[in-house]
């Protein structure tokens, strides 16, 4: 029986009748399948009397761990300290980790001084989630010195999440802004500016915490004429240094989205193999180390006809070991500058009017698989589709924010930013790409209101002069 049918069978009136009569609830639960019992337990809601106690206690021996867990959760709503021993029993001995965690949570919800020794004991548990539930319960009593002393013992806990929680609770907020600007502001001289220079040189003169969003695709390792490096290690070191600076200039808690994929360097002859480099996987640990927090992975899927065919040989011989799939995906790796503040804090830094005007009202992509056709260009061999930029900008920035692409190429991010009423900051060292950007951003005045959004193309020396005036 599906949930829609169950909803008609077990409506609010039925739930109220079950909650208010022990015998009715007991009889009902004894004659239902697991799915119906689970649905009923999920819908019981607030329990402000004892009528449900015995039927729920009976379910604690049910072989279905979901039923046991929901029974504990509902018993906790009664708020009776007499249930402490029951909760301790299942927190200690139940074979299901979910039931154990729910039982520790139930102990914490009793909010009585008597539970303190029990919760302290569970701080030593091997399951980090059990420990987290015990911490949560003890925080109610965090003003007590003995509780703080117990929590201090966890400061070097092996689990990184527990370390962060304890550090925040004991030390408060550790992040201190290095910018004099408000969170929703950015340097005026950087707005809608393209710097024709090396990104590493340019970023030296970019103020701390001035960027709201970075979306970029780094040069492919030795797979294009514009990206030649002596070694793969040199390539990764270069990206590491660039992204460290991106971290410095990004505002607290804001996003960095990296579009990349493994790349193949062709073999030099039939006597040798081609080499495939797992760029996303090698960059990731470097980003985490420098202070980015991994949030999501979005898979960009392209039509198979748009990518290089690697199936030719296998199509002919069909021999095992020779299979090579066509690479139709790239990865958008979504990171957030690490902070102890929740994302709600970032949203609250904006006026209600700006939040309202930035809302994504139209249809949006609900999954992490984005099917978008690639864009081909006679000047640049790896161009962002404008639809890809549009989605990233709409989902990860507010109107008037400053968005950055350190490897701007043909400047698609800039076009998208102007269209969506954001400001852009781009760096690009290749003159031919700068010329292309000038065509798109300056000559297509019918697409953008450039009287309000002046686009500036500057060299490094001019940019340095502008930065020194602030």
N, C-alpha and C positions, 0 to 999 in steps of 0.2 A: 504494500500500500504506500503510495507516494505521499509527500508532505501536504500537498494541496488537498488530497482526499482526507488525510488525517485531520487537517484543519477544520474541515466541515463536520467530521465525526466528533472531534474533541474541541468544542468551541469554548468561549469564555464561561458560559453558564455551566457547562460540564466541569470545567476546571474548578470553579467555585464550589460546586457540590462535592467534588472529590476532596478538596482541601478542608471542608468543614465537617466531614464525617469519617472517622477513622475506619469504621467497618466497610463503608462504601469504597474508600480508597484501597483498603487491603484486598477486598474481593476483586476489584477492578484490576489491580496490578498482578494478581495471581493468575489471571485468565487472558493475558495479552502476550503477544510476541515481543521480542526485544525491540524492534523498531517502534512499536506503539508505546512501550514503556519509556524509551529514551525521549520520544516526542513529548510525552506527558511530563516527565521530569524537567524538561527544558522550559515548559510553559507554566509550571507551578507558581512562579513569581514569589512575591513576598509571603513569608510564613510567619504570622504574628500570633499563632496559637500552637498548642501541642498536638493537635489532631493528627498530624502527619508523621509524628515521631516513630511510632512502632512499625508502620508499613515501610518507612525508609530504612529503619534499622534492619528489617528482614532482607532488604535488597543488598545489604553489605556483604552477603555471602554469595551473591549472584556470580556466575562464572564470567559474565560479560564485564570487562573492566570499565567500559563507558558508563554502564548502569551504576557500578560501584562509585565511580567518580562523581556522577551527577547526584547520587544519593548523599554523599558527603557534602557536596556543595549546598544542597537544600537543607540538610541538617544544620549547617553553619548559620543559616538564616534565622533559626530559632534563637540563637544566642544564649544557650544554656551552658553554664560552666560545668554542669554535671555530665556533659558529653565529652569533656576533655579526655578521659581515659579511652573512649572509643576512637577519637581522632588520633591519639598517640599510638594506639595499637596499629591502626592502618598506615599511619605515617612511618612506622618502624618496620612492619612485617609484610605489608601487601606486596605481592609480586609485580604489580604494575607501577611503573615510575609515575604515571599520570595520577594514579590514585594517591600515591605518597605525597606528591606535590600539592594536590588538592586538600589533603588532610592537614598538611602544615599550614596552608592558607587558612583553613577552617580554625585552626588553633589561634592564629593571629587575629582573626575576626572576633574572637571572644573579648579581646581588649581588656583583660583583667590582669592585675599584677601576678596572680597565681601562675600565669602561663610563661612568665619570664624564664625560669630555669629550664623549662622544656624547650623553648625556642633557642636558648643558648646552646643546648645540647645538639640541636639540629644544625648549628653553624659548623659543626665538624663533619657533616655528612659528605659522602663522596660525590653526590649528585649536585652540580652547581645550581640547578633550578630549585632544588630543595633548600639549599643554602640561601638563595635569593628570596624565597618565600619567608624563611625565618628572619632574614634581615628586614623585610617589609613589615613583619609583625612587630619586631623590636623597635622600629623607628617611631612607633607610637609613644614609646617611653624614652626617647633619645635624650631628653633633658636630664635623665639620671646618669650620674657619673659612672656607675657600674656598667651601664649599657654601652656608653662610649668606650669604656675600657675593653669590653668584649668585641666591639666592632673594630677597634684599632688592631686587634690581633689578625684581622683579615686583610690588612693593607698590602701584604705580599702574597695574597692567595694566588694559586696557579692560574685561576680563571681571570681573563682580562676584563670581562664585564663586571665581575665582582670587585676587582681592583678599582675600576672607574667609579662605581656606585659608592664604595666606601670613601674614596678620595673626595668625591663631591660632598658627601654628607659630613665628613670631618673637616674638610678644608674650605668648603664653599666653592664659589665659582673661581676657576683658575685662569680664565681667559681675560686678558686685558687688551683692549683695542689700541692699536698704534696709529690710528688715524684721527685727525681733528675734525673730519667731516662727519655729518650725519649718515646713518646707514643707507638712506635712500638717495644720497647725493653722490656725485662723481666730479672730478676736476673738469671744468668747462673746456680747457684747452685740449683735452683728450677726446672730447665728444665729436663723433663723426670725423675722425682724423685717421688718415693713412700715412704711416711712416715708411718711407722707402729706405730701409736699412736692415742690417742683421738684427734678428730678434734679441739676441743676447746683449748686444750693445744698447739697444733701445730700452730694454726693461730695466737697465741700471738707473734710468732717470724717471721711472714710473713710481709714483708715491705708494707707500704701503696702503693696502686695503682700499683700492680705488676702483676695482672691477667687481661687477655683480655676477657675471657669468662668462665662462670661457668655453667655447666649443671649437674644436680643431681636429684636423687630421694631420698627423705628422708626416714628413716625407717618408716614402717607402725606402727600406734599406736596400740600396744599390739596385733598385728595380726601375728607376727612372733616371733620365740624364741629369736631373737637377739634384739628385741625392746620392752622391758618391762618398763613401767613407772607407777608410783603410781597413776597418774590421768591424764586426758586429758589436764588439765591446765598445769601440769608439762611438758607434751610433747610439747605443744605449746610454753611454755617459753623457752624450750631447743632449738627449731627451731629458735625462735626469736633471741636468743643470737648468734647462729651460723650464721644466715643470716645478722645480723648487722656487724659481722666481714667480711663476704663475701663482703658486701657493702664497707667497709673500704679498702679492698685490691684490689677492682676492679678499673680499670682505668676509667677516666672521660668518660661518655657517652657510656660505653660498656655494654654488655648484661649478664643477669642472667636468666637462663631458668630452671624452676622448674617443674619436672614431678611428678604429684601426682593425687590422686583420693579419693573419699569418701571410708571409710573402715568400714566393719562390724565386731563388736566384738560379737561372738556367745553368745546365751543365756545360762544361767547356768542350766536351767531345763525347762521342758515344761510348768511350771507354770509362767515362766518369758519370757519377750521379748528380742530379740537380740537388740543391739544398733548400729546405723549407724552414723558415725561421718563425717561431711562435711569438711574434711581437707582443700581443696582448698579455700573454702569460708571463713574459719576462719583464714587462713594464710594471705590472701590477704590484709586486712586492716593493719596488722602488717608490711607488706613489704612497703606499701605506706607511712606509718608513718615514717619509717626509711630512706626514701629517694629514693626508687625505683619508677620508673614511669611505669605504666602498658602500654604495647604496643600491645600484641596480645594474643589470646588464640588459641592453636592448639589442635585439638581432635585426639588422637591416637585411631584408631579403630582396634580391634582384631577379628579374626574369632570367631563366637559364640561357636564353638566346643571346643575352647581353654579355656573357662572360666567356673566357677562353675555354675551348673544349679540350678536356684532358682525357676523354673516353675513347679517343681514336684507336689506340692500340688494343685496349681491352675489348672494344666492340668487335674487333676482328678475331682475336685469339681466345678470349673468355677464360684465360688461365688464372687460377687462384694466385694470389700475391701480386698480380699486376693491376689490380683494380685501383683507379684514381677518380674520386668524385669531382664533379664540376663545382668550383667554389662560388656559390651564389650568395654568400652571406658576408657581412662585415659586422663588427661589434661596436656598439656605442656603450662605453664603460662609464657609468655615472658615479661621480665621487662628490662628496661634500667636505668642505674645509672643516676639520674636526673642531668641535666645540662642546661644552657641556650644556648649552642651551638647546631647547627643542625648536623644531621648525616654526612653531607658532610664534616664537619670539621674533624671528625674521619677518613674519607677516605683519606683526604689530608695529613694526618700524615705519609702516606706510600709512598714509591717511586713508580713511574709508573710501573717499572718492577715487583714489588711485587704485585701490584694491578692486573696487567695483568695476572700473573701466578696464582692468586687466583680466577679468574673469574669462575663462574659456567657455563661452556659451554654446558654440556650435558643436557638432558631432566631433568626438575625439577618439583616439586609439585607446582601447581598453586593455590591450595585451602588450607584452614586450616583444612582439614580432611585428615589425613595420615593413610592409610590402610597398616599396617605392622604386620606380624606374630610375636607373642612373641617368646622368647627364653627360653628353659627349661634347667636347670642345676642341676646335682646331688649334687653340693656343695653349691650353693647359690640359694635360692628360689625365688628371684626377680631380674632377670638379664636383663639389657638393651639389646635389639636387636642391633646388630652392625649397621644395616641400620638406625635405629633411631639416633644413635650417628653420623653416617656419614652425615645425612642431617643437623643436628643442627650445626655441626662443619663447614660444607661447607657454610651454609647460614649466619653464625654469626661470622666468624673469617677469618683472613688472614693467608697465609702461614707463618710459624715460630712464630705465636702467641702462648701464653701460656694459655692452657685450664685447668680448675680445676674441680675436683669432690670431694667434702668434704666427701661423703659417697661412696667410690669407689667400695665397694663390690668385684666383680670378675675382675674389671679393664677394662671393655669394652671400656670406654672412652679413656683409654690409648692406646689400640690397634687401635682404629679408628684414634686417633691423629697421631700416628706414620705412619699409612697408608697414611694419607692426608697431611703429611709433616708439622704437627704442633708439638709443645712441650706440654707435659702434666705435671700436678702436682696433685698427688692423696694422700688422707689421708684415712687410714682404720685401725681400732683398733683390728679387729678379725684376729688372727693368721692363721686360716684356709683359709681365703680369701687372705691373703698375700701370702701364699704358692701357692694358685691357680694362682695368678697374676705372680708369678715367673715362673710357668710353661708356661704361655701364652706369657709373654713379654721377657723372657730370652731364652727359649728353642726353640721357633719357629723362628729361625734365617732365615729360608727360606722365611718368610713373610715380614720381615723388614730388612733394611740395618742397623744393630746395630753397625757397625763400625763407622758410622757417627752419629748415635743417641744412645748414651750410656744410658742405663737404670740403675738407681741407687735405691737400696732399703736401707733405713736408719731408725734407731730408733730415738726417740725424742732427746736424748742427742747429737747424731751426727748432727741432723738437727740444733739444737741450736748452736753448734760449727760452722757449716757452715755459719749460719746467722750472727754470731759475727765477721766473717772475712771480712764482707763487710763494 
